[in-house]
Amino acid sequence: MHAVEKIRNVAIIAHIDHGKTTLIDSIFRATRVFRENARIEERVMDSGELERERGITITSKHCTVEWGDYLINIVDTPGHADFSGEVERVLSMVDSVLLLVDANEGPMPQTRYVLSRALSLGLNPIVVINKVDRPRAVPDQALDKTIDLFIELGANEHQLEFPVLYGSGLDGWLVKDLDDERDEMNPLFETIVESVKAPEAKLDEPFRMQISTLGWNDYVGQIGCGKITSGVIKQGEPFLQTKTKWRHPSNTSEGWDVLGSSQEKASHIWVTRGLDRVEVEQACAGDIVWITGPKGIDIGDTFASPASEQPPFPPLMIEEPTVSMFFLVNNGPFAGRDGSPLTLRQLKARLERETHSNVALRVEDLGRPDGLKVSGRGELQLAILIEEMIREGSELCVSKPEVITKKDDLGHRLEPLEQLVIEVPESYQGVVIEKLAQRKADLTDMAVLDTGVVKMTFDIPTRGLIGYRGEFLTDTRGLGIMASRFVGYGHWKGDITSRNRGSMVSMDTGSATGYQLENLQERGTLFIAPGTEVYNGQVVGENSRPGDIPCNPTKKKQTSNHRSATKDMGIKLDVPRSVTLDKALEWIGDDELVEATPKEIRIRKAILDMNERKKASKKTA
């Protein structure tokens, strides 16, 4: 056990792809967390398969390193806006943050969000200007923009006197001045030890902590993680679990209530050493620990000794979902071919298990016999969940993502709004502004960078971004960069036409033929290749015009004994557009579903029969 004055708790926060996880790799190498002959993969903190494939951090992770006689707890936080709500809860466990800023891009939308949360909690950040060795790096400009951001967010004088480090997380060096020798990480550890205060811990008072993060284990059940603020907890020792709730989550000034208390027992206690959880018999104030015992643990719960006379901690804010979709049982003709189709009971059990650790997720049973409504912070968060489920071997159908609206005190309809930052070459700015104007975006700022790139900032409804990313990459020939963050709710901005092209819908079931696909590709863009099995009601391509067109991709060429002048002409087919889960969720219309299976991603009509679709559209009209 380490003395409290030798413990430092810090979180690493940054915009996506600014180098948080890569910096932690260098920290591990500098502190020799792994033995010298150990084979270590890059981005070791991104332990999930999806995190490695997508190159993003999805869930926050806790690791510990030792430098000299100091124990440094480091929390790697997600950088994508869809997972940003987890950052706020994690910050309640630490005493400072390392704010990473890309030396080329400078502060980005997510930088503003995470920094504002850190400053509001009274934390004093350490700024790390990363990737200063890149050809287009401008560390001085990045630092100036960061200082401007601190001032804009209302940082106090002490917070503005932040220490600054420059370096390359990939190459494993940080320096306090760009002229210093570049070969080690010691300046980072020295700055953490000097600038980060030790945890405020009261060893002589009764045990007390608040749950900030949740985990789940099939053997021991719910696991709660938090920082012990006072006292000591031993394995098997009883404690009181107190649940609290804000009276009005949207207005915390109205106070909170205690929902109840129950006596529980600490079955298991873990601390983190390196990347591993180590079970211990006791933990004391200042430690970040994982505890099991209570059957149900919620974010913000207070664990305290029965002898404690202190009131419970105020509840922690849990971010409200902004996007929802229906998760449905796969009732298509090909159900069961590629995986295990979930029944409604199995689907409900799987989603409830997800809510044990993902508190930003909401699952509602609206009485539909075929599915449930699932809400989250963004379409990426929901797409990650779907991807995890199909990798487990499950099959399901999902509907188009829809934004969650509210009403204000006067009855006006409100919708979620996002701040969108786009960087594109100057030649593409016109088409970007034109397309975003159609999606009700307002241009709030524009600047031309030295490299001939235009940086534009927009305020846009969340529903205006659904389905735009693929169109944006096409319009900018893959040279554009876009990033967004949720900023709050605003008045409804009217109807948005997100897709102006219809679908090609199969009228028959069977194998697609090259003969018929050659004819169909003149009418639009195909999603399938010859030999692909299709069914009645499946979407096989995108029409080049508005409105759906029925087609029969399984039609074969007539054979006869008559000679044909064109019999030896070859069939020429374009490469079909690949349909991934992300692209399918962006593209589908209101009356369509994505059929997600372990082997195939298909797009289909919600009502497969063409005649039934016509009847339903007449009723809707």
N, C-alpha and C positions, 0 to 999 in steps of 0.2 A: 504494500500500500504506500502511496505517495502522500506526503504532507500537503495540505490544501494550498499553501503558498507556492508549491512547486507544480501546480496544475494550471494549464491554460486551455480554455475552450474557445475555439474559433470556427466559423463557418466560411466556406468559399462561395461567393455569389458573383454572378456575371450573366451577361446575355449569352444565348446559345452560340456555341462554337468559338468562344473567346479563350478556351484552353484550361478550364477548371480541372477536368479529369487528367489531362496530360501533365499539369503541374503537380498533381498528387503523385503520379508515377515518379517524378523526379524527387519529390520529398521522400518517398519510400527508398529510392536508391541512395539518397544522401544519408539517411538514418539507418541503412542496412536492415530494413525490416525482414527481408528475405535473405537466405544464405546465398553465398556467392555463386554456387553452381546450380541454383534453382532456375528453372525455365519460367520466365515471367512474360506474359503477353502485354501488349500495349493497352492502355486505358483499363488497368486491372480493376478499377472501381466499377466500371460498367460490366457487372457480372452477368446480367441477363442477356440471352441470345438476341432479343430484339434491340436492346441498347447497343450491342456491338454492330449489328447490321445497319441500324439507322444512324449510328454515330452521335446519339444524344443520351443524356441522363434522364431517366424517366422517374425514378424514385430516389429520394435522398438517402445517403448511406453514411455510416459513421465509422471512422477508423481512428487508430491511436498510434502515435510515434513517440519515441523517447530521444531526447537530445540533451546530452549531459545528464544531469539529475532531474530534468524537467519532463513531465508527462504532458504531451500536447494532444488534445482531442480535436479532430478535424471532421467537419461535416461537409460532404459534397452535396450540393443542392441542384435540382433541375434548372436548366436554363431556358427551356421552352415555355412560352406563356401559358399553354394549356395545363402545365403542371406547377404553375407558379404559386398556387395557394399553399403548397406544402412548405414553401420557403418561410412564410410568415410564422408558422407554428414552430419550425426548427429554430428560428432566431431566439425564441424564448429560452432555449437551452444554453446559449453561448454568451460570451462576454465581449466578443468583438467579431468583426468580419473582415475577410480579405476580399476587397472589391477588385476583380480583374477587369481591365479595360484593354481592348485590342488597340495596338499602337497605330493601326491603319484606319479602322472604322470609328474609333472613339466610342463614347457612350451611345448605346442603342436603346430601343424601347424597354426591353426587359431590365437593362441597367437602371433606368429611372425607377421602375417599379420596386425592385429589390432594395435599392438604396433608400428610397423613401420609407420603406418599412424599417430598415435598420436605424435610420436617423430618428424616426418617431419613437423607437424603443429606447433611445438614449445611448445607443452603441457608438463607439468611436472607431470608424473604419481605418484599415490600412489599405492604401491604393497600390496595386501592382499593375504597371504598364507592361503588358505582355506582347510577345512577338516583335520586339524592337529590332531584331535582326532581319526582318523581311525587307525586300527591296523598296516597297512603297511606304514603309513605316515613317510616321511623323510623331514621335513620342511627345515632343513639346506641345504640339497642337492638341493631342489627345488629353494631356494633362490640363491644358487651359480649358478645354470643353468640360472636363470632369469638375474642375473648380467652379465653373459657371453653373453646372448642374447642382452642386452642393449648395450654392447660394440660392438658386431658384427654389430648391426644396426646403429652404429655411433652416439650414444647418447653423448651430450655434458656434461661437468663436472657438471653443475647444475642439469641436468636430472638424472645423475648417483647418486646424493645424495638424492635419493627418500626415503620417510618414508616407513617403513615396519610394517604391522600389521599381527598378527597370530590369527586364530580363527576357529570357526565353524558357518557357516551361518545357518545351520539347527537347532543347539541348541541356537543360538542367543547370542553369545559372541565373542568379539574381544579384544585382548590385544596388547600392544606395546612390551612386553617381555613374553616369554613362562612361566616364573616363577611368573608372576602377577596373581592376583585373577581373576577367570573366571566367571563372572556373569552378564555382561552388555555390551551395545553397545556404551557407552559414549566415549571410546577411538577413535572410528571411527569418531564421530561427532567433537571431539576436533581436530583431525588430519585434517579433511576437513576445518574447520574454520581457523586453523593456516596455512595450507600449500596451500590452494587454494585461489588465489587472487580474489577479487571482479570483476565483469564484467567491462570492459572498456566502460563506458557509459558517454555520454556528454549530460546532460539534457538541457543545454542552446543553443544547436544547433538544426537545423531543423530535423524532423523525417527521419529515414533511417533504413532499415533492408533488409536482404536477405532471400529468401525462401529456406529452407533446407529439408523440408518434406512436402508431399502432403497428403490430405485426401479427402474424397468424402461423400456428404450427398445428398440424393435424393430430399430434400426440398430446400436446399440453394446452391447446386452445389459444385464446387471445393473449397477446403479449403487449405490455405497455412500456414505453420508453420515456424517460425524462431525467432531469437533473435534480439530485437531492440537494435541497437548500439548507436543511438543518438535520442534525442527529445522525443516528446509525440505524440501519435495518439489517436484521439477521434472518437467515433462512429459517422458515417455520414460525417466524414471529407474527403475532396478530397486528392488524392495523385497521383503521377506518377508511372506507372508500366513500367519498362524498361527491354527489353529482350536482352540477349547477347548470343554469340556463339563462340566457339573456331574455328579458321580458319582450323586447322587440329587437331582433337581430339587426334590423336596418338602422336602429337608433340606440346605440349602446349607452347614451346619456341617461336613459330611463331606468338603468340599473338591472340587476339580475336576482334570481331566486335560487334557493337551495331546494333541489327536488327530493333529496333523501340521503340517508347514510346507511351503510351496512358494514358489519365486521367481517373482515377477510383475513387470509393468511398468505404470507409470501412463500409460495411453493418452490419457486426457482428464482435465483438472482444471477444475472450475467453482467459482466463488464466487457468492453472491447479492448483487445490487445492486438495491434497490427490490424488485420482484417477479420480476425476470428473472435467469436464470442466465447468468453471463458467463464465458466460457472464458478461463483465464489460463495463462501458461507456468509459473508457480510459485506456491506458497502457503507460508506460514510459520506457526509456532506461534501459537495464539490464534484462527486462522481456522476457520470452519466451512465445510467443503469437500465437494464431490461428486467421486468418483473412479471411473473405469472402468479395466478392464484384466483382472482375473481373471474367468474364465468363471462361477465360482460364488462368490457372496459371501453370508455368513450374518450375522445379528445377533450382535454380540459379537466378530467377528473382529478380530485385531490386525494392523495394517499397520505395519511397522517397517523401518528401514534395516538392511541386512546387517551394518553396523558396530555396531548397538545391542547392548549387553550386558544390557539390562534384560529381565526376564521378561515374557511376554505379560500383557495385562490379564485379570482374572477374567471369566468369562462373564457376560453380561447375562441377567437373568431374562426369559423369554418366557411370557406368561400362558397358562395351560392352558384349553382349550375347556370349556364347560359344557353346550352344547346341540348336538345333531346332527340331521341329516335326510338322507334319500336323494335325490340328484339323478338322475332317471331319464329314459331316452329316451321321447319322446312317441309312444306306440303307439296313440293313439286314432283313431277313424274320421275325425276332421277334421284329422289331422296334415298339415301342409304348406299348409293353406288361408290361414293368416295370417302365416306366416313360414317360416324354414328349420329343419325338425326336425333336431336334432343326432344323429349316430350316436354310439355309445359311444366310439369313438376320438376324435371331435371334442370330445365332452363332456370327456373326460379331458385333452385338450390345453388346452382353455380353462381348466379349473380349475387345472391345473399352472401355467399362465401367471399366474393370479391369485396363487398362492403365492409368486411371485418378489418381490412387493412387500408382500403381506399375510401377515405371518409368524404372525398369530394364527389363521390358517385351517389346518385339517388335512384332507387328502384321502386316503381309504383305499379300496383296491380289495379288496372282500370276496369276489370271485369271482362276483358276480351278473352275468348276461349282459346286463342292461338298465340298470345304473347304478352309481353310486359313493356312498359315505358321506362327507358333508362335515360337519365340526364347527367351531364358532366360539364366540365369547363370549356370544352371545345371539341370539334370533330376529330382532332388527332387523338385526344385522350380516349374517345370511344372507339376509334379505329384500332388503337393499341389493344384494347380489351377484346375486340372481335378477333384480332390476329392471334392473341394468346389462346382464345377458345378453340379456333380451328387447328392450331398446332397441337392441342390436346386431343385431336381426332374428332371434334364435334362438327355438326352441320347446323346452320341456322340461316334465317333470312332477316335482313334489316331494312328499315325504311329510310327515306331521305332525311338528313339532319334538319331540324327546325329549331329556330331560336325560341327562347322562353320569354314571353312578354309579361309586363306588370301593368298596374294602373296606379296613378298618383291619387292624392287626396281629392282632386277635382274630377276624377274619373277619366283623365286623359291616358291614352295607351302609350306605354313606354317600351322601348326595346334596347337590348345591349349594344353599346357602341365600342369601337376599337380605334386605337391610334395606329396608323399604318405608315411605316417608313419604307421607301423604295429607293434603290440606287440603280440607275440604268444609264447606258451611253446616251449622249444627247440626241442621237438620231431616232431613238425610240420613245422619247418623252411624250410626243404628241399622241401616239396610239394608246399609251398608258393612261394619260389624263382623260382621253375620250372614253375609254372603256370604264374607267372608274366613275366618271360623271354619270354614266348610265346606271351605275350601281349606287347612286345617291351619295357619293363621296365628296367631301369638301376639301380643297387644297388649302392648307394652312401655312405651309412654309416651303420654300424652294431655294436651293443653293447649288452653284456650279463648282465642283471640286477641281483641283489642279490637273487631275488626270483626264479631264473631259467627261467625267461622269456627273450626272445630275442627281442630287439627293432631294427627294420630295417627301413631305409629311402630309398625310390626309387624316381626316376624321371620317369614319365610314361605319355604317351599321354592320353588325356581325354577319347578318344574312347576306350582305353584299359581298362578303369574302368567300362564302360557300361556293365552291365550283370555280373560283377565279384563278387559283394558283396554276393549274395546267394551262389555261388560256394565257396567263401572264408569261409563262416560260416560252410558249409558242410565239407570242408577239415580240418578245425580246431576243429570240433565237438562243435562249438559254443563258444570256449574258446579264440578266437582271437579278437583283437580290431584294427580297421583301421580308419584312418582319413586322409583327403586330402585337399589341397587348390590349387587354380589356381595360377600359377606363371608367366604365359606369353605365348608367341607363340614361337615355334621352328620348325625346318625343318621336313617335312613329313617323318615318320619312316617306311613307307611301309605298306603292307596289314597285317591285323590282323584277325585271325580266332577266333571269340569270342564264337562260338557255333559249336560243332562237332557232334551234333545229330539232326536228322530230326523230323518231326511232324507226328502224326497220324491224318489224315483228314477224317472227316465223308463224305460218299457219299450219304447219305439219310437223310430225315427229319423225326423225330418221337421221341419216348421215348426210352432211352437206356435200354437194358435188361441185367440182371445179367448173363444169359447164354452166351451172346456174349462177355461181358466184361471179363469174366473169361478166354476166349480164347485170348483176346487182351492184357491182362496184362502180358502175356508171351513174348510179343513183345516189351514192354517198360513200361513206367510209365503213369498211367491214371490221367486225371484231373477231371473226372466225376464219379458219382455214379449211380447205377440202378435207373431208373425212371426219370433221368434228361432229359429234352427236348433238343434235338440237331437239327441242320439243316445242309443241304448240304454245305460243305465248312468250317464248324466249326472245329477247332483243338480240339481233345478230349484227346490228350495225347502226350507224348514225345517218339519218337522212340529210341530204344536202339542203333541204328546204324545211320550213316549219311544217308541223303536222306529221303524224305517224303514217307509214305505208305498210300494209300487209304484204308478205312475200313468202315464197316457198323455196328455201335454199336447198331442199332435198330433191328437186326436180331433175330427172335424168334426160339425156339426149335421146330422142326417138331413134330407134334402129330399124332399118329396112334394107331391102335388097336393091334399092335404087342407088346409082352412083351419084356422088356429090362433088362439085368442083372445090368445095372447101373442106373436104373430109380430112386432108392431111395438115390443115392449119393448126398450130399449137395454141394452147390456152395460156394467156398471159394474165397473171394475177398480181396485184400489188400486195406488199407485205401487210397483213392485218394489224390494226392497232391493238397493242397489248392492253389487257384489262387487268389492272391491279386493284386491290381493295381500296386504296386511297383515291385512285382515279374514278373508280365506280361510284364511290360515295359522293364525290364532287359532281359527277355527271348526271346521275339519275333524276328523273322527274317525280312529280308528286304522286303519280299513279304507278310507279315502278318500285321494285325491290332489288336488293343485291342478295344473291344466293351465295353464301360463303361456305366453302367446303375445304378440306385439307388439300385437295388436288386442283380444284377449279374455282374461279370466281366468275359467276354468271350474272347477267342482268336480265330480269324478267318483269313482266307485267304483274301487278298485284292480283288482277283477275285474268286468268289465263285464256278463257274462252272469249273469242272476238265478239260474239253476239251478246254475251253477258256484259262485256265492257261497254258496248254501245248503249245497252239499257241503263247501266249505271251512270254514264255520262249524261243521258237525257234527264235522269232523276236529279242529278246535281245541277244541271242547267235550269 
